Amino acid sequence: MDVPGDRKGELFYYMHQQMVARYDMERLSVDLNRVEKLENWRVPISDGYFSKLTSNNSGRAWGTRQDDSLMKDFRRTDFGLEFIDITVMEIWMSRLMDAIHQGYMINRNGDRVPLSDNVTTGKLGIEILGDAFEADASLSPNALFYGDLHNLGHLMIAFTHDNDGAHKEEIGVMGDSATAMRDPVFYRWHKFVDGIFQEYKMTQPPYTLEDLSLPNVVVDKVGVLRDNQLNQLTTGWNLREFEASRGLDFNAPNPVMLRITHLDHAPFNYHIQVTNSGAAPKKVTVRIFIAPKHNVRGLEMSFMEQRLLWSEMDKFTETLKPGKNQIVRASKDSSITNPNEFTFRDLGPRPPPAADGSAPPPANNEFNFCGCGWPEHLLLPRGKPEGMTYQLFVMLTDYEKDKVEEPKGPRKCANAVSFCGILDAKYPDKRPMGFPFDRRPPPILNNEMVTSVADYASLGNISLTDITITFLNNQLKK
């Protein structure tokens, strides 16, 4: 959208990592294994997909993929793209892996571009890697050398059914960001994408005790409260109607109302009791995550098995007065979600041409950015009818170490900032996205080996609490 986004490459990594984490949570809630990454492009893709969607641009059905389809070299001339070979994709992947383990990329001038997240000026390594992987030709250190692996991977998958245009078939849904998440292979592809990013994250040094702790601040107790029920959350179905004639072509002059059924949750509040033993008020960042406690076999997960399942739920600042503090935070105020009025908002009319006859300004640029984020009704994962145990992780960090320079005055589009950033400001957190789960843990913490996330909770500023999410499988009363 020609909007310069702060930490754009890192946001690409983090939002998709969180999407895959959530998808794995949903799979575990119905007793399926976590999704397997699509890393071998020479073997058939087992799951086919038939979207049954029609493309308004052509009036024809989106392309389909049969079970056990093979990815093939791209040889179409009707999309204005050069031919793409799977071999070239594999070379790009090898070059990215080499850069990760060498600790630097090579730019167009042959200079080294260091990859590290421990930088005080310039770009974090994860941001540089994201810019090269996505890839943004204007931001990648060397787009010709490292290629465009993510985007062209989507394209290759989207044309498995007609790679050379011999059958004049339409592109599959993986070729459009508006439809790609419908296809199960999206999550297999992004598990591969995240695997490359995680390969980089594993080269970064673990956080130290100083990074993880916060002197004079102790989290005494944490709980979630719904209808006076402690640590018992519920999900179910909800109905919503919205007018869709602007977004879908029904060739009808009258309004078209659609009714959809979607997952939802009963609203709840976080309650956090904190003691500030310092003599002065202390401003902190409150970081909240959840993850399933058990794997698909019903066993409690180790730190590394559970690490990529931690889903960010909220992040906000709070000023602690000396002594006891009670923090109450509503689920609807989450830093990852967008209100339902954005999720289901009608598309507004296009702006008129300028007075001099030139093209109108880009339609709804601000709304397009503001519409970014996780839908509010999907904040919680499904859970199970019999109840599913999750762990609620709450961490308080020093705002003085987290803060960034922010412009004065109101900010546009400050919803879902954790996944989307802010339209006219820097990303409001100096720490790497996903902190503290974006790296492997230190081997020793407080003279004890770190084997599970519970070992992080030995620090006073961190709390770990078991909660239960029960899926009611009926219409939810809110």
C-alpha positions as CSV (number, residue, x, y, z in Angstrom):
1,M,0.0,0.0,0.0
2,D,3.1,2.2,-0.3
3,V,2.9,2.7,3.5
4,P,6.4,2.5,5.1
5,G,6.0,0.0,7.9
6,D,8.3,-0.1,10.9
7,R,9.9,-3.5,11.3
8,K,8.0,-4.8,8.3
9,G,10.2,-7.9,7.7
10,E,9.9,-8.9,11.4
11,L,6.1,-8.4,11.3
12,F,5.9,-10.8,8.4
13,Y,7.8,-13.4,10.4
14,Y,5.9,-12.9,13.6
15,M,2.3,-12.7,12.4
16,H,2.7,-15.9,10.3
17,Q,4.4,-17.7,13.2
18,Q,1.5,-16.8,15.4
19,M,-1.0,-18.0,12.7
20,V,0.7,-21.4,12.5
21,A,0.8,-21.6,16.3
22,R,-2.9,-21.0,16.4
23,Y,-3.6,-23.5,13.6
24,D,-1.6,-26.1,15.6
25,M,-3.7,-25.3,18.7
26,E,-6.9,-25.9,16.7
27,R,-5.6,-29.2,15.4
28,L,-4.7,-30.3,19.0
29,S,-8.2,-29.4,20.1
30,V,-9.6,-32.1,17.7
31,D,-6.8,-34.6,18.5
32,L,-4.8,-34.1,15.3
33,N,-1.1,-33.9,15.1
34,R,0.6,-30.6,14.6
35,V,0.8,-29.6,10.9
36,E,3.9,-30.9,9.0
37,K,5.9,-28.4,7.0
38,L,6.0,-28.5,3.2
39,E,9.8,-28.6,2.7
40,N,10.3,-31.3,0.1
41,W,8.9,-29.9,-3.2
42,R,9.6,-33.1,-5.1
43,V,7.0,-35.3,-3.4
44,P,3.2,-35.1,-4.0
45,I,1.1,-32.8,-1.8
46,S,-1.3,-35.3,-0.2
47,D,-4.2,-33.0,0.5
48,G,-6.2,-31.6,-2.5
49,Y,-8.4,-28.6,-2.2
50,F,-11.5,-27.5,-4.0
51,S,-12.6,-24.0,-2.9
52,K,-15.9,-23.9,-4.8
53,L,-15.3,-20.1,-5.1
54,T,-15.9,-18.0,-8.2
55,S,-13.5,-15.2,-9.2
56,N,-15.4,-12.0,-9.8
57,N,-12.6,-10.9,-12.1
58,S,-13.2,-13.6,-14.7
59,G,-16.6,-15.1,-13.6
60,R,-14.8,-18.5,-13.6
61,A,-14.1,-20.9,-10.8
62,W,-10.8,-20.7,-8.9
63,G,-8.3,-23.4,-9.7
64,T,-8.4,-26.7,-7.9
65,R,-5.8,-29.2,-6.7
66,Q,-6.3,-32.9,-6.8
67,D,-5.0,-35.2,-4.0
68,D,-1.3,-36.1,-4.4
69,S,-0.5,-33.3,-6.8
70,L,3.1,-32.5,-7.7
71,M,4.5,-29.0,-7.7
72,K,5.9,-28.3,-11.2
73,D,8.1,-25.6,-12.8
74,F,6.1,-22.5,-13.6
75,R,5.7,-22.0,-17.3
76,R,2.8,-19.7,-17.8
77,T,3.0,-16.5,-20.0
78,D,-0.4,-15.0,-19.0
79,F,0.6,-13.4,-15.7
80,G,3.5,-11.3,-16.8
81,L,6.0,-13.4,-14.8
82,E,9.2,-15.0,-15.7
83,F,9.5,-18.8,-15.7
84,I,10.3,-20.3,-12.3
85,D,12.1,-23.6,-11.7
86,I,11.8,-25.7,-8.5
87,T,15.6,-26.1,-8.7
88,V,16.0,-22.3,-8.5
89,M,13.6,-22.2,-5.4
90,E,15.8,-24.9,-3.8
91,I,18.9,-22.7,-4.5
92,W,17.3,-19.7,-2.9
93,M,16.5,-21.8,0.1
94,S,20.1,-23.0,0.3
95,R,21.4,-19.4,0.1
96,L,19.1,-18.3,2.9
97,M,20.2,-21.2,5.1
98,D,23.9,-20.4,4.3
99,A,23.3,-16.7,5.3
100,I,21.7,-17.8,8.6
101,H,24.5,-20.0,9.7
102,Q,27.3,-17.7,8.4
103,G,25.7,-14.8,10.3
104,Y,25.5,-12.5,7.3
105,M,23.9,-11.8,3.9
106,I,25.7,-10.4,0.9
107,N,24.2,-7.2,-0.7
108,R,24.4,-6.2,-4.4
109,N,27.8,-4.5,-3.8
110,G,29.3,-7.7,-2.4
111,D,29.3,-6.3,1.2
112,R,28.4,-8.3,4.2
113,V,25.1,-7.5,6.0
114,P,25.3,-8.9,9.6
115,L,22.4,-10.9,10.9
116,S,21.9,-10.4,14.6
117,D,19.0,-9.5,16.9
118,N,21.3,-8.0,19.4
119,V,21.7,-4.7,17.7
120,T,21.2,-1.2,19.2
121,T,21.0,0.6,15.9
122,G,19.9,-0.4,12.4
123,K,17.7,-3.4,11.5
124,L,17.4,-6.6,13.6
125,G,18.6,-9.7,11.7
126,I,15.1,-11.1,11.7
127,E,13.8,-8.0,9.9
128,I,16.5,-8.3,7.2
129,L,15.8,-12.0,6.8
130,G,12.1,-11.3,6.5
131,D,12.6,-8.6,3.9
132,A,14.7,-11.1,1.8
133,F,12.3,-14.0,2.3
134,E,9.0,-12.3,1.5
135,A,10.6,-10.7,-0.6
136,D,10.5,-7.0,-1.0
137,A,12.8,-6.1,-3.9
138,S,13.3,-2.6,-2.6
139,L,14.2,-3.8,1.0
140,S,15.9,-7.2,0.4
141,P,19.7,-6.9,0.6
142,N,20.0,-8.7,-2.7
143,A,16.7,-9.8,-4.3
144,L,18.5,-11.3,-7.4
145,F,20.6,-13.5,-5.3
146,Y,18.2,-14.5,-2.5
147,G,15.1,-14.5,-4.7
148,D,11.5,-14.3,-3.7
149,L,11.0,-17.6,-2.0
150,H,7.8,-17.0,0.0
151,N,5.7,-15.3,-2.7
152,L,6.7,-17.5,-5.6
153,G,6.2,-20.6,-3.4
154,H,2.5,-19.5,-3.1
155,L,2.4,-19.1,-6.8
156,M,3.9,-22.5,-7.6
157,I,1.4,-24.2,-5.3
158,A,-1.4,-22.2,-6.8
159,F,-0.6,-23.6,-10.3
160,T,0.0,-27.3,-9.6
161,H,-3.1,-28.1,-11.6
162,D,-2.0,-26.1,-14.7
163,N,1.6,-25.0,-14.5
164,D,2.0,-24.2,-18.2
165,G,-1.4,-22.8,-19.0
166,A,-2.2,-25.7,-21.4
167,H,-5.7,-26.0,-19.9
168,K,-6.4,-22.3,-19.5
169,E,-7.3,-22.9,-15.8
170,E,-7.5,-20.1,-13.3
171,I,-5.1,-19.6,-10.4
172,G,-5.7,-21.5,-7.2
173,V,-6.6,-19.8,-3.9
174,M,-3.0,-20.0,-2.7
175,G,-2.2,-17.3,-5.2
176,D,-4.2,-14.6,-3.5
177,S,-3.7,-13.3,0.0
178,A,-7.4,-12.8,0.4
179,T,-8.1,-16.5,-0.1
180,A,-4.9,-18.4,0.7
181,M,-5.8,-19.2,4.3
182,R,-8.7,-21.3,3.2
183,D,-6.4,-24.0,1.8
184,P,-4.8,-26.4,4.3
185,V,-1.6,-26.3,2.4
186,F,-1.2,-22.6,3.4
187,Y,-0.3,-23.8,6.9
188,R,2.1,-26.5,5.6
189,W,3.8,-23.9,3.5
190,H,4.1,-21.4,6.4
191,K,5.3,-24.1,8.8
192,F,8.2,-24.4,6.3
193,V,8.6,-20.6,6.1
194,D,8.6,-20.4,9.9
195,G,11.1,-23.3,10.1
196,I,13.6,-21.1,8.2
197,F,13.0,-18.2,10.6
198,Q,13.4,-20.5,13.6
199,E,16.7,-21.8,12.2
200,Y,17.9,-18.2,12.4
201,K,16.4,-17.7,15.9
202,M,18.3,-20.8,17.1
203,T,21.5,-19.0,16.2
204,Q,20.8,-16.2,18.6
205,P,22.1,-16.3,22.2
206,P,19.6,-17.3,24.8
207,Y,18.2,-14.5,27.0
208,T,20.0,-13.9,30.2
209,L,18.7,-13.6,33.7
210,E,19.0,-9.8,33.4
211,D,16.9,-9.9,30.2
212,L,14.1,-12.0,31.8
213,S,13.9,-10.7,35.3
214,L,12.5,-7.4,36.8
215,P,13.9,-6.5,40.2
216,N,11.4,-5.4,43.0
217,V,8.4,-6.6,41.1
218,V,6.6,-9.8,42.0
219,V,3.5,-11.3,40.3
220,D,1.6,-12.7,43.3
221,K,-1.4,-14.2,41.6
222,V,-3.0,-14.5,38.2
223,G,-6.4,-15.7,37.0
224,V,-9.0,-15.2,34.3
225,L,-12.6,-14.5,35.4
226,R,-15.7,-15.2,33.3
227,D,-19.2,-14.9,34.9
228,N,-17.6,-15.3,38.4
229,Q,-15.9,-18.6,37.2
230,L,-12.2,-18.7,37.9
231,N,-9.9,-20.0,35.1
232,Q,-12.8,-21.5,33.2
233,L,-13.3,-20.1,29.8
234,T,-15.9,-21.1,27.2
235,T,-16.1,-21.0,23.4
236,G,-19.0,-21.8,21.1
237,W,-20.8,-20.7,17.9
238,N,-22.2,-17.3,17.2
239,L,-24.2,-15.8,14.3
240,R,-23.7,-12.5,12.5
241,E,-25.5,-10.9,9.7
242,F,-23.9,-8.3,7.4
243,E,-24.7,-6.6,4.1
244,A,-22.4,-8.0,1.3
245,S,-23.6,-6.6,-2.0
246,R,-20.6,-4.3,-2.3
247,G,-18.1,-7.1,-1.8
248,L,-19.8,-9.8,-3.8
249,D,-21.5,-9.6,-7.1
250,F,-25.1,-11.0,-7.0
251,N,-26.4,-8.9,-9.9
252,A,-29.1,-7.7,-7.6
253,P,-30.2,-4.1,-7.0
254,N,-31.4,-4.8,-3.5
255,P,-29.2,-5.2,-0.4
256,V,-27.9,-8.7,0.1
257,M,-27.7,-9.9,3.7
258,L,-25.5,-12.8,4.6
259,R,-25.6,-14.8,7.9
260,I,-22.5,-16.6,9.0
261,T,-21.7,-18.9,11.9
262,H,-18.3,-18.5,13.5
263,L,-16.4,-19.5,16.5
264,D,-16.7,-17.1,19.5
265,H,-16.0,-16.9,23.2
266,A,-17.6,-15.6,26.3
267,P,-15.9,-12.3,27.3
268,F,-13.5,-12.5,30.3
269,N,-11.1,-10.4,32.3
270,Y,-7.5,-11.0,33.4
271,H,-6.9,-10.4,37.1
272,I,-3.2,-9.9,38.0
273,Q,-2.0,-9.1,41.6
274,V,1.4,-7.5,41.7
275,T,3.7,-6.2,44.4
276,N,6.1,-3.4,43.7
277,S,8.6,-3.4,46.6
278,G,10.4,-0.3,45.3
279,A,9.9,3.1,46.8
280,A,8.6,4.8,43.6
281,P,6.0,4.0,41.0
282,K,7.2,1.6,38.3
283,K,5.9,1.5,34.7
284,V,5.9,-2.0,33.2
285,T,4.9,-3.9,30.1
286,V,2.4,-6.7,30.8
287,R,2.9,-9.6,28.3
288,I,0.3,-12.4,28.2
289,F,0.5,-15.7,26.3
290,I,-1.3,-19.0,26.3
291,A,-0.4,-22.5,25.0
292,P,-1.8,-26.0,25.3
293,K,-0.2,-27.8,28.3
294,H,-0.3,-31.3,26.7
295,N,0.7,-32.7,23.3
296,V,-1.5,-34.9,21.1
297,R,-0.4,-37.9,23.2
298,G,-1.6,-36.3,26.4
299,L,1.9,-35.7,27.8
300,E,3.1,-32.4,29.3
301,M,5.3,-30.6,26.8
302,S,8.9,-29.6,27.4
303,F,10.1,-26.1,26.8
304,M,11.3,-26.7,23.2
305,E,8.2,-28.8,22.3
306,Q,5.9,-26.1,23.6
307,R,7.9,-23.0,22.5
308,L,6.3,-22.4,19.1
309,L,2.8,-22.9,20.5
310,W,2.8,-19.9,22.7
311,S,0.2,-17.5,21.3
312,E,0.3,-13.9,22.3
313,M,-3.0,-12.8,23.8
314,D,-2.3,-9.2,24.9
315,K,0.4,-6.7,25.6
316,F,-0.1,-3.4,27.4
317,T,1.6,-1.0,29.8
318,E,0.7,-0.4,33.5
319,T,2.1,1.9,36.2
320,L,2.6,0.0,39.5
321,K,2.3,2.1,42.7
322,P,4.5,1.0,45.6
323,G,3.0,-1.9,47.4
324,K,0.1,-4.1,46.3
325,N,-1.5,-3.6,42.8
326,Q,-4.5,-5.1,41.2
327,I,-4.6,-5.1,37.4
328,V,-7.8,-5.9,35.6
329,R,-7.8,-6.2,31.8
330,A,-10.8,-7.0,29.6
331,S,-10.4,-9.6,26.8
332,K,-11.9,-7.2,24.3
333,D,-9.0,-4.8,24.7
334,S,-6.4,-7.3,23.4
335,S,-3.5,-6.0,21.4
336,I,-3.8,-8.7,18.8
337,T,-7.5,-8.3,17.8
338,N,-9.6,-5.9,15.8
339,P,-13.2,-5.1,16.9
340,N,-15.9,-6.9,15.1
341,E,-17.1,-3.6,13.4
342,F,-13.8,-3.7,11.5
343,T,-13.9,-7.5,10.8
344,F,-17.4,-7.3,9.3
345,R,-17.5,-3.7,8.2
346,D,-19.1,-2.9,4.8
347,L,-16.8,-1.7,2.1
348,G,-17.2,2.0,1.6
349,P,-17.7,3.7,-1.8
350,R,-14.6,4.4,-3.9
351,P,-13.4,8.1,-3.8
352,P,-14.2,10.2,-6.9
353,P,-11.5,11.2,-9.3
354,A,-9.6,14.4,-8.5
355,A,-10.8,17.7,-10.0
356,D,-8.0,17.7,-12.6
357,G,-9.2,14.3,-13.8
358,S,-6.2,12.4,-12.4
359,A,-6.7,9.0,-10.7
360,P,-8.3,9.0,-7.2
361,P,-6.3,8.4,-4.1
362,P,-5.9,4.8,-3.1
363,A,-9.3,3.6,-1.8
364,N,-9.6,2.8,1.9
365,N,-5.9,2.8,2.5
366,E,-6.4,3.7,6.2
367,F,-9.2,1.2,6.5
368,N,-7.1,-1.5,4.9
369,F,-4.4,-1.0,7.5
370,C,-6.9,-0.6,10.3
371,G,-8.6,-3.8,9.3
372,C,-5.4,-5.8,10.0
373,G,-5.3,-8.1,13.0
374,W,-7.0,-11.2,14.4
375,P,-10.8,-11.1,14.6
376,E,-12.0,-10.4,18.1
377,H,-14.2,-13.4,18.1
378,L,-11.2,-15.7,17.4
379,L,-9.2,-14.5,20.3
380,L,-9.5,-17.9,22.1
381,P,-8.7,-21.2,20.5
382,R,-11.6,-23.7,20.4
383,G,-10.7,-26.0,23.3
384,K,-12.5,-29.3,23.8
385,P,-16.1,-30.3,24.8
386,E,-14.7,-32.0,27.9
387,G,-12.4,-29.1,28.6
388,M,-8.8,-28.6,27.4
389,T,-6.0,-27.4,29.7
390,Y,-3.9,-24.4,28.6
391,Q,-1.2,-22.6,30.4
392,L,-1.5,-18.8,30.9
393,F,1.9,-17.1,31.0
394,V,2.1,-13.6,32.4
395,M,5.4,-11.6,32.3
396,L,6.1,-8.1,33.5
397,T,9.1,-6.3,32.0
398,D,10.7,-2.9,32.5
399,Y,8.9,-0.3,30.3
400,E,12.1,1.9,30.3
401,K,13.8,-1.0,28.4
402,D,10.8,-1.6,26.1
403,K,9.7,1.9,25.1
404,V,10.3,3.5,21.7
405,E,10.0,7.0,20.6
406,E,6.4,7.8,19.7
407,P,4.8,10.8,18.0
408,K,2.7,13.1,20.1
409,G,-1.1,13.2,19.6
410,P,-3.6,10.5,18.7
411,R,-2.4,7.5,16.6
412,K,-4.3,6.0,13.7
413,C,-5.1,2.3,13.7
414,A,-3.7,1.3,17.0
415,N,-5.8,-1.9,17.1
416,A,-4.0,-5.2,16.9
417,V,-0.6,-3.5,17.3
418,S,1.2,-6.7,18.2
419,F,0.5,-8.3,14.8
420,C,0.3,-5.1,12.6
421,G,2.2,-2.3,14.1
422,I,0.8,1.3,13.9
423,L,0.1,3.2,10.7
424,D,1.9,6.4,11.7
425,A,4.3,5.3,14.5
426,K,7.0,2.8,15.3
427,Y,6.2,-0.7,16.6
428,P,5.5,0.0,20.3
429,D,8.0,-2.4,21.8
430,K,11.8,-2.5,21.5
431,R,12.1,-6.1,22.3
432,P,12.1,-8.8,19.6
433,M,8.6,-9.9,18.6
434,G,7.6,-13.0,20.5
435,F,9.9,-12.3,23.5
436,P,10.7,-14.3,25.5
437,F,9.7,-17.4,23.4
438,D,11.5,-16.4,20.2
439,R,14.8,-18.0,21.4
440,R,15.9,-21.2,23.1
441,P,16.0,-20.9,26.9
442,P,19.2,-20.4,28.9
443,P,20.4,-23.9,30.0
444,I,20.6,-22.7,33.6
445,L,18.3,-20.2,35.4
446,N,18.6,-19.5,39.1
447,N,21.1,-22.4,39.4
448,E,18.4,-24.8,38.0
449,M,18.3,-26.5,34.6
450,V,15.5,-25.1,32.3
451,T,13.4,-28.0,31.0
452,S,9.9,-26.4,30.9
453,V,8.3,-23.0,30.9
454,A,7.6,-23.6,34.6
455,D,11.3,-22.9,35.2
456,Y,10.8,-19.3,33.9
457,A,8.0,-18.9,36.5
458,S,10.7,-19.2,39.2
459,L,11.4,-15.6,38.5
460,G,9.2,-13.2,40.5
461,N,8.0,-11.2,37.5
462,I,6.6,-14.2,35.7
463,S,3.5,-16.3,36.5
464,L,2.3,-19.6,35.0
465,T,-1.4,-20.6,35.6
466,D,-3.4,-23.6,34.3
467,I,-6.7,-22.6,32.8
468,T,-9.4,-24.6,31.0
469,I,-11.2,-23.8,27.7
470,T,-14.4,-25.7,27.2
471,F,-16.0,-25.8,23.7
472,L,-19.8,-25.8,24.2
473,N,-20.6,-26.8,20.5
474,N,-23.8,-24.7,20.5
475,Q,-24.8,-21.1,20.2
476,L,-22.9,-19.0,22.7
477,K,-24.9,-16.7,25.0
478,K,-22.8,-13.5,25.5
